[in-house]
């Protein structure tokens, strides 16, 4: 059939795996010639039993293992009805890949096939064009359905997910605060999804068609943070070769998300406060006052109120930021959501890396629930992606990476056991010198002394370079600075930063 006569493009059918199930050899030959003419790869069965053998194991959880993009299925066959095969395909979620064909079918058969979800029903005899059009539409429909599913996964990956009551409260709060211009302070441990909350608020707000700009305050050197926020004029400092807008100007009419806001120095906090009070900024090195309309959302994994009390954070700025507070619980407090999150991340990873469909086995699910996830959702997503890539199985029943972690955390023990062990450990520690240069009287002091000694060792190993020590410890540099301050590790052992 020439291209002019055929309204269907061959590339829709080209290289697609199509199964023909019909007991009449002449029908199969005719269908094969027609579809192979369009570039399809054809497979055949002439009985119900043969069709079931060709289809293999049907698993709704792993649609990528289904061997055919389309099935042309006759109803009347020597050893049974094609409707029985369709029923199996329907139960596994593959009915929309099936086109029923029959020369002896009845209205009742057509109705049953439609009820079970078959994509199309064609009466014999049929022309080439009718078959080509039907197959092409079936393939297009299923491709679009797959694209839709993949798009939904992408959207889900940008949203806070979960059914736990604490997460439902967070979602309610997002819905209530989003339509307003109120400032929001998002708190929670690292990896709990604070940026997703900020993006959710922006998406649901009247500013959703304007810019959403994120700044990680911990990732920008203190000497550059003011320029990053407010911009600078040409020649304002060495390296300022041209005028540059800051994020406040770039986010004008939109939303500005300041992550790790607790890392800002006090002098930058003062300038940020002025910007929030009157909506006016000045570029570094400039005199012109610039008006901006920015909805500010801030986030931190630190206790800002405690920082206020220790004079590390301005009290007036704290109350300016904390008009509405949204707190994200750690993953260990919402374990009922782990299964859903792990399934979503697994699907995302399989789509992103073209791995085919994969699923969790019962042992793997127990491992996921047993681990306390100190890195929260970020750690879970990272582990799931790594497992998906490295696993050769479509049904993942064991996660090797979690074995040592679960053992190390002792997360399979009950809370009461942990408290008993802690009490016993304290009595064993007593007032003994453990070689850390001090006597320790409690388990907590023992941990602090051990941590301080280990931190000094790593800093010395890194030649006094805090950034290198942070890399060795897999910590953020800003967090390592806070840890040094908390444990009293003096900066005089640090050669350079």
C-alpha positions as CSV (number, residue, x, y, z in Angstrom):
1,X,0.0,0.0,0.0
2,X,1.5,3.3,-1.0
3,X,1.9,6.2,1.4
4,X,-0.5,8.4,-0.3
5,X,-3.3,5.9,0.0
6,X,-2.4,5.1,3.6
7,X,-3.4,7.9,6.1
8,X,-1.4,6.3,8.9
9,X,2.3,7.0,9.2
10,X,4.4,3.9,9.2
11,X,6.6,5.0,12.0
12,X,3.7,4.6,14.5
13,X,3.8,0.8,13.9
14,X,7.4,0.4,12.9
15,X,9.4,-2.0,15.2
16,X,6.4,-2.6,17.4
17,X,5.9,-6.1,18.7
18,X,2.4,-7.4,17.8
19,X,0.9,-10.7,18.7
20,X,-1.6,-12.3,16.3
21,X,-3.9,-14.9,17.8
22,X,-6.2,-16.7,15.3
23,X,-6.8,-20.3,14.5
24,X,-7.1,-19.6,10.7
25,X,-3.8,-19.6,9.0
26,X,-4.9,-17.5,6.1
27,X,-6.1,-14.7,8.5
28,X,-2.7,-14.8,10.2
29,X,-0.8,-14.6,6.9
30,X,-3.0,-11.7,5.7
31,X,-2.5,-9.8,9.0
32,X,1.3,-10.5,9.0
33,X,1.7,-9.2,5.5
34,X,-0.3,-6.1,6.2
35,X,1.5,-5.2,9.5
36,X,5.0,-6.3,8.5
37,X,4.5,-4.0,5.5
38,X,4.3,-1.2,8.1
39,X,7.5,-2.3,9.8
40,X,5.9,-4.3,12.7
41,X,7.5,-7.3,14.3
42,X,4.9,-10.1,14.2
43,X,4.4,-13.1,16.6
44,X,1.7,-15.7,16.2
45,X,-0.4,-18.1,18.2
46,X,-3.3,-20.3,16.9
47,X,-4.9,-21.5,20.2
48,X,-5.9,-20.1,23.6
49,X,-3.2,-22.2,25.2
50,X,-0.6,-20.9,22.7
51,X,-1.6,-17.3,23.3
52,X,-1.2,-17.7,27.1
53,X,2.2,-19.3,26.6
54,X,3.3,-16.4,24.4
55,X,2.0,-13.8,26.8
56,X,4.0,-15.3,29.7
57,X,3.7,-14.1,33.3
58,X,1.3,-11.1,33.6
59,X,2.1,-8.7,36.4
60,X,0.2,-5.4,36.8
61,X,3.1,-4.1,38.9
62,X,5.6,-4.5,36.1
63,X,4.0,-3.5,32.8
64,X,7.4,-3.1,31.1
65,X,7.7,-6.9,31.2
66,X,4.6,-7.3,28.9
67,X,6.1,-8.6,25.7
68,X,3.8,-6.9,23.1
69,X,2.6,-3.4,22.3
70,X,-0.6,-4.7,20.7
71,X,-2.5,-8.0,20.6
72,X,-5.0,-8.9,17.8
73,X,-7.2,-11.6,19.4
74,X,-9.8,-13.8,17.8
75,X,-12.8,-14.8,19.8
76,X,-13.7,-18.3,18.5
77,X,-10.8,-20.8,18.8
78,X,-10.6,-24.6,19.0
79,X,-9.7,-24.8,22.6
80,X,-11.7,-22.0,24.1
81,X,-12.7,-18.3,23.8
82,X,-10.4,-15.3,23.2
83,X,-12.6,-13.6,25.8
84,X,-10.9,-15.8,28.4
85,X,-7.5,-14.5,27.3
86,X,-8.8,-10.9,27.3
87,X,-10.0,-11.5,30.9
88,X,-6.5,-12.4,32.0
89,X,-5.1,-9.4,30.2
90,X,-7.8,-7.1,31.7
91,X,-7.0,-8.3,35.2
92,X,-3.4,-7.5,34.7
93,X,-4.2,-4.1,33.3
94,X,-3.3,-4.7,29.7
95,X,-6.8,-4.8,28.0
96,X,-6.2,-1.5,26.2
97,X,-3.5,-3.2,24.2
98,X,-6.0,-5.7,22.8
99,X,-8.0,-5.5,19.5
100,X,-10.7,-8.2,19.3
101,X,-11.4,-9.7,15.9
102,X,-14.2,-12.2,15.0
103,X,-16.1,-13.6,12.1
104,X,-18.7,-15.3,14.2
105,X,-19.0,-12.8,17.0
106,X,-22.3,-11.6,18.5
107,X,-23.4,-8.3,19.9
108,X,-23.1,-10.0,23.3
109,X,-19.4,-10.8,22.6
110,X,-18.7,-7.2,21.5
111,X,-20.4,-5.9,24.7
112,X,-18.3,-8.3,26.9
113,X,-15.1,-7.3,25.2
114,X,-15.9,-3.6,25.7
115,X,-16.7,-4.2,29.4
116,X,-13.4,-5.9,29.9
117,X,-11.6,-2.8,28.4
118,X,-10.6,-4.0,24.9
119,X,-9.4,-1.1,22.8
120,X,-11.3,-2.1,19.6
121,X,-13.6,-4.8,18.1
122,X,-13.3,-5.6,14.4
123,X,-15.7,-7.9,12.5
124,X,-14.4,-10.2,9.7
125,X,-13.9,-9.7,6.9
126,X,-11.8,-6.5,7.2
127,X,-9.7,-4.4,4.9
128,X,-6.0,-3.6,5.3
129,X,-6.7,0.1,6.1
130,X,-9.1,-0.8,8.9
131,X,-6.5,-3.0,10.6
132,X,-3.7,-0.5,10.2
133,X,-5.8,2.4,11.5
134,X,-7.0,0.4,14.5
135,X,-3.5,-0.8,15.4
136,X,-2.0,2.6,15.0
137,X,-4.6,4.2,17.2
138,X,-4.1,1.5,19.8
139,X,-0.4,2.1,19.9
140,X,-0.9,5.9,20.0
141,X,-3.4,5.6,22.9
142,X,-1.0,3.5,25.0
143,X,1.9,5.8,24.3
144,X,0.0,8.8,25.4
145,X,-1.2,6.9,28.5
146,X,2.4,6.1,29.4
147,X,3.4,9.8,28.8
148,X,0.6,10.9,31.1
149,X,1.7,8.5,33.8
150,X,5.3,9.7,33.5
151,X,4.1,13.3,33.7
152,X,2.1,12.5,36.8
153,X,5.3,11.1,38.4
154,X,7.2,14.3,37.6
155,X,4.4,16.4,39.2
156,X,4.3,14.1,42.2
157,X,8.0,14.5,42.6
158,X,7.5,18.3,43.0
159,X,4.8,17.9,45.7
160,X,4.7,16.9,49.4
161,X,3.3,13.4,49.5
162,X,1.9,11.3,52.4
163,X,-1.2,10.3,54.3
164,X,0.2,10.7,57.8
165,X,-1.9,13.2,59.9
166,X,1.1,15.5,60.4
167,X,1.6,15.7,56.6
168,X,-2.1,16.3,56.1
169,X,-1.9,19.3,58.5
170,X,1.1,20.6,56.5
171,X,-0.9,20.4,53.3
172,X,-3.9,22.1,54.9
173,X,-1.7,24.9,56.1
174,X,-0.1,25.3,52.6
175,X,-3.6,25.7,51.1
176,X,-4.6,28.3,53.7
177,X,-1.5,30.4,53.5
178,X,-0.7,30.2,49.8
179,X,-3.4,32.7,48.5
180,X,-2.1,35.4,51.0
181,X,1.1,37.4,50.9
182,X,2.0,36.4,54.4
183,X,5.7,35.5,55.0
184,X,6.3,31.8,55.9
185,X,9.0,30.2,57.9
186,X,9.5,26.5,57.1
187,X,11.3,24.5,59.7
188,X,12.4,20.8,59.8
189,X,15.4,18.6,59.7
190,X,17.6,18.5,56.6
191,X,16.0,16.4,53.8
192,X,12.4,16.7,55.0
193,X,11.2,18.6,51.9
194,X,11.2,22.3,52.9
195,X,11.8,23.5,49.4
196,X,8.8,21.4,48.2
197,X,6.7,23.3,50.7
198,X,8.0,26.6,49.4
199,X,7.3,25.6,45.8
200,X,3.8,24.4,46.8
201,X,3.0,27.7,48.4
202,X,4.2,29.6,45.3
203,X,2.3,27.2,42.9
204,X,-1.0,27.8,44.8
205,X,-0.5,31.6,45.1
206,X,-1.6,34.4,42.8
207,X,2.1,34.8,42.0
208,X,2.3,31.4,40.4
209,X,2.9,32.8,36.9
210,X,5.8,34.9,38.2
211,X,9.4,33.9,39.2
212,X,10.2,31.5,42.0
213,X,13.9,32.0,43.0
214,X,15.7,29.9,45.5
215,X,18.9,30.9,47.4
216,X,20.8,28.6,49.7
217,X,22.3,31.0,52.2
218,X,24.7,28.3,53.5
219,X,26.2,27.7,50.0
220,X,27.2,31.4,49.3
221,X,30.4,32.8,50.9
222,X,29.7,35.5,53.5
223,X,31.6,38.1,51.4
224,X,29.2,37.6,48.5
225,X,25.8,37.0,50.1
226,X,24.9,40.7,50.2
227,X,25.6,41.1,46.5
228,X,23.6,37.9,45.8
229,X,20.6,39.2,47.7
230,X,20.6,42.9,46.7
231,X,22.9,43.1,43.6
232,X,25.8,45.4,43.0
233,X,26.9,48.3,40.8
234,X,29.8,48.1,38.4
235,X,33.1,48.7,40.3
236,X,31.5,48.2,43.7
237,X,34.3,45.8,44.6
238,X,37.1,43.9,43.0
239,X,35.6,41.6,40.3
240,X,32.4,43.7,39.9
241,X,33.0,44.3,36.2
242,X,29.4,45.1,35.5
243,X,26.1,45.9,37.3
244,X,24.2,42.9,38.5
245,X,20.7,42.5,39.8
246,X,20.3,40.6,43.1
247,X,17.6,38.0,43.8
248,X,15.3,40.5,45.3
249,X,15.1,42.3,42.0
250,X,14.9,39.1,39.9
251,X,12.0,37.9,42.1
252,X,10.0,41.1,41.9
253,X,6.3,40.3,41.8
254,X,7.2,36.6,42.5
255,X,8.4,34.5,45.4
256,X,11.9,34.4,47.0
257,X,12.9,31.3,48.9
258,X,15.8,31.8,51.3
259,X,16.9,28.3,52.4
260,X,19.2,27.9,55.5
261,X,18.4,31.4,56.6
262,X,20.1,30.8,60.0
263,X,23.5,31.0,58.2
264,X,23.2,34.7,57.5
265,X,25.6,37.0,59.4
266,X,24.1,39.6,61.7
267,X,25.0,42.5,59.4
268,X,23.3,40.9,56.4
269,X,20.3,40.1,58.7
270,X,20.0,43.8,59.4
271,X,19.9,44.7,55.7
272,X,17.4,41.9,55.1
273,X,15.2,43.3,57.8
274,X,15.2,46.8,56.2
275,X,14.2,45.2,52.9
276,X,11.3,43.4,54.5
277,X,10.1,46.4,56.5
278,X,9.6,48.8,53.6
279,X,10.1,46.8,50.4
280,X,13.2,48.8,49.4
281,X,16.7,47.7,48.6
282,X,20.0,49.2,47.5
283,X,22.6,47.5,45.4
284,X,26.1,47.1,46.9
285,X,28.0,50.3,45.9
286,X,24.8,52.0,44.8
287,X,22.8,54.9,46.1
288,X,19.5,54.4,44.3
289,X,16.6,53.0,46.3
290,X,14.8,50.2,44.4
291,X,11.3,49.2,45.3
292,X,10.5,45.5,45.1
293,X,7.3,43.4,45.7
294,X,8.5,40.0,46.9
295,X,6.8,37.3,48.8
296,X,9.5,35.8,51.1
297,X,9.6,32.3,52.3
298,X,12.4,31.3,54.6
299,X,13.5,27.8,55.7
300,X,15.9,26.5,58.3
301,X,16.9,23.2,60.1
302,X,18.1,25.2,63.1
303,X,16.2,26.5,66.1
304,X,16.0,30.2,65.3
305,X,14.4,31.0,68.7
306,X,17.4,29.4,70.4
307,X,19.7,31.5,68.1
308,X,17.8,34.6,69.1
309,X,18.4,33.8,72.8
310,X,22.2,33.3,72.1
311,X,22.3,36.6,70.0
312,X,23.1,34.7,66.8
313,X,19.9,35.8,65.1
314,X,18.0,39.1,65.3
315,X,14.8,38.9,67.2
316,X,13.1,41.5,65.1
317,X,14.0,39.6,61.9
318,X,12.8,36.4,63.4
319,X,9.3,37.8,64.0
320,X,9.2,39.4,60.6
321,X,9.9,36.0,59.0
322,X,7.8,33.9,61.3
323,X,4.3,35.3,60.3
324,X,3.2,31.7,59.6
325,X,5.2,28.7,60.6
326,X,5.1,25.4,58.8
327,X,7.0,22.5,60.5
328,X,7.9,19.4,58.6
329,X,8.1,16.2,60.7
330,X,11.1,13.9,60.2
331,X,10.5,10.7,58.2
332,X,10.9,8.5,61.3
333,X,7.8,10.2,62.8
334,X,5.7,9.3,59.7
335,X,6.7,5.8,58.9
336,X,3.3,4.9,57.5
337,X,4.3,7.1,54.4
338,X,7.6,5.3,53.7
339,X,6.0,2.6,51.5
340,X,4.2,5.1,49.3
341,X,7.3,7.4,49.0
342,X,9.6,4.4,48.2
343,X,7.2,3.2,45.5
344,X,7.0,6.7,43.9
345,X,10.7,7.2,44.0
346,X,11.2,3.8,42.5
347,X,8.9,4.6,39.6
348,X,10.6,7.9,39.1
349,X,14.0,6.3,39.0
350,X,12.9,3.6,36.5
351,X,11.4,6.3,34.2
352,X,14.4,8.6,34.4
353,X,17.0,5.9,33.8
354,X,14.9,3.8,31.4
355,X,15.2,0.8,33.6
356,X,11.8,-0.8,33.0
357,X,9.3,-1.3,35.8
358,X,10.5,-2.5,39.2
359,X,8.8,-3.2,42.5
360,X,9.6,-4.0,46.1
361,X,9.4,-7.4,47.7
362,X,8.2,-7.9,51.3
363,X,11.7,-8.2,52.8
364,X,12.8,-4.9,51.1
365,X,9.7,-3.2,52.4
366,X,10.5,-4.3,56.0
367,X,14.0,-3.0,55.6
368,X,12.7,0.3,54.5
369,X,10.4,0.6,57.5
370,X,13.0,-0.6,60.0
371,X,15.6,2.1,59.2
372,X,15.2,5.5,61.0
373,X,16.3,7.6,58.0
374,X,18.4,10.3,59.6
375,X,18.7,12.0,56.2
376,X,14.9,11.9,55.8
377,X,13.2,11.9,52.4
378,X,16.4,13.0,50.6
379,X,18.2,9.9,51.9
380,X,15.3,7.7,51.0
381,X,15.2,9.0,47.5
382,X,18.9,8.7,47.0
383,X,18.9,5.1,48.3
384,X,15.9,4.1,46.1
385,X,17.5,5.6,43.0
386,X,20.8,3.8,43.7
387,X,19.1,0.5,44.3
388,X,17.0,0.8,41.2
389,X,20.1,1.4,39.1
390,X,22.3,-1.3,40.6
391,X,19.6,-4.1,40.9
392,X,19.3,-6.5,38.1
393,X,16.0,-7.8,39.3
394,X,12.6,-6.4,38.4
395,X,11.3,-7.5,41.8
396,X,13.7,-6.1,44.5
397,X,13.5,-8.3,47.6
398,X,16.6,-7.2,49.4
399,X,18.4,-3.9,49.8
400,X,22.1,-4.6,50.6
401,X,22.9,-0.9,51.4
402,X,20.5,-1.0,54.4
403,X,21.9,-4.0,56.1
404,X,24.9,-2.3,57.8
405,X,22.9,0.9,58.4
406,X,20.1,-0.9,60.2
407,X,22.7,-2.8,62.3
408,X,24.6,0.4,63.1
409,X,21.5,2.3,64.2
410,X,20.0,-0.6,66.1
411,X,16.7,0.6,64.8
412,X,15.1,-2.8,65.3
413,X,15.3,-2.3,69.0
414,X,12.4,-0.9,70.9
415,X,12.5,2.5,72.6
416,X,12.5,0.9,76.0
417,X,15.4,-1.3,75.1
418,X,17.3,1.8,73.9
419,X,16.6,3.6,77.2
420,X,17.7,0.6,79.3
421,X,20.9,0.3,77.3
422,X,21.5,4.0,77.7
423,X,21.1,3.7,81.5
424,X,23.4,0.7,81.6
425,X,26.0,2.4,79.5
426,X,25.9,5.5,81.8
427,X,26.5,3.3,84.9
428,X,29.4,1.6,83.1
429,X,31.0,4.9,82.0
430,X,31.1,6.3,85.5
431,X,33.9,8.8,86.1
432,X,36.5,7.1,84.1
433,X,39.1,8.8,81.8
434,X,38.6,7.4,78.2
435,X,41.7,9.1,76.8
436,X,39.9,12.2,75.6
437,X,41.7,14.5,78.1
438,X,38.8,14.6,80.5
439,X,36.7,12.6,82.9
440,X,33.2,11.9,81.7
441,X,30.3,11.3,84.1
442,X,27.5,10.5,81.6
443,X,26.9,8.7,78.3
444,X,26.1,12.1,76.7
445,X,29.5,13.5,77.9
446,X,31.2,10.4,76.6
447,X,29.7,11.0,73.1
448,X,30.6,14.7,73.1
449,X,34.2,13.9,74.2
450,X,34.5,11.2,71.5
451,X,33.0,13.5,68.9
452,X,35.4,16.3,69.8
453,X,38.4,14.0,69.7
454,X,37.3,12.6,66.3
455,X,36.6,16.0,64.9
456,X,40.1,17.2,65.8
457,X,41.6,14.1,64.2
458,X,39.7,14.7,60.9
459,X,40.7,18.4,60.9
460,X,44.3,17.5,61.4
461,X,44.1,14.8,58.7
462,X,42.6,17.5,56.4
463,X,45.5,19.8,57.1
464,X,43.2,22.2,58.9
465,X,41.0,22.8,55.9
466,X,37.4,22.9,57.1
467,X,36.0,22.4,53.6
468,X,38.1,19.2,53.1
469,X,37.1,18.0,56.6
470,X,33.5,18.5,55.7
471,X,34.0,16.5,52.5
472,X,35.6,13.6,54.4
473,X,32.7,13.6,57.0
474,X,30.0,14.1,54.2
475,X,28.7,17.2,56.0
476,X,27.9,20.6,54.8
477,X,30.6,23.1,55.6
478,X,28.3,25.4,57.5
479,X,27.0,22.5,59.6
480,X,30.6,21.5,60.4
481,X,31.3,25.1,61.6
482,X,28.3,24.9,63.9
483,X,29.5,21.5,65.2
484,X,33.0,22.8,65.9
485,X,31.4,25.7,67.9
486,X,29.1,23.3,69.8
487,X,31.9,20.9,70.7
488,X,34.4,23.7,71.5
489,X,36.9,22.8,68.8
490,X,39.1,25.9,68.5
491,X,39.6,27.5,65.2
492,X,43.3,28.0,66.0
493,X,44.0,24.4,64.8
494,X,42.5,25.3,61.4
495,X,45.1,26.4,58.9
496,X,42.7,27.7,56.3
497,X,39.0,27.4,55.2
